[in-house]
Amino acid sequence: MPAFRGVRIEERQVAMKIQMIEHDPYFGVNNIDLWADENGHQVERTFIGAKERPGPPELDTFDWLILMGGAQHAWEDDLYPWLIEEKRFIGRALSAGKPVLGICFGTQLLAEVMGGRVFAMEDKEIGWHEIRINEAGRASWLFDGLPGIFTSFHFHGDHYDLPGGLASLAQSPPSPNQAFVAPGPTVGLQFHPEYTLDNVRWSIKQYGSLWQKGPHVPGPDKTAELTEAMPDTYWLMAALLDNIVARFGEAS
């Protein structure tokens, strides 16, 4: 894949404060960090799963809310009581009109807060897999400038039904709702464009031994082999982030 840097919108990009809500231990710089650094934006992290975690940030302290992935399940409020607080926080951010981006588990939380249902998949999806942009996706600004089929990393065993009135913009064989857009702009991505190749290598090292092979889980050895043959992943995340920022202040 060429080193595509997305739809450049230099005149629209001003310095922003990005609040990144994390649910798993920090595993290194990701493609969002690289994009933010390239464009002069500030990223602040709140690690929700920390034992001595702070409460949710105040809405006036950030311009963009990004909900990251996690090993939890969206329905585990009893096991992780902080999920209740986080879901309320997400609801407040949406009501306030804050731009919100969800990735993987973050998208599942976002979908639930918006009225969708999160559920365990019959077959997990872990590793490098193709995503196909559908007709609605081709008409959406989210995928402006992107190829109709692209490869991204996946790491999820849960999926979601779309909140009412929203359309799926892309899919993979086991995951029919890989992306959606709502006003805000609010964007949900089931896949992991934020993963750098080093992030993938870290995940293989940390979790690969737990990956049971399946129809959409090739296993750690094959995933490692594919990772070494994979081109840089920054182009995809940068393109998506640029397209989202281009919609700030506009009706979605």
Summary of the structure (lengths in Angstrom):
residues: 252
radius of gyration: 16.9
end to end distance: 28.8
largest distance: 47.1
contacts: 791
relative contact order: 0.19
helix: 31%
strand: 26%
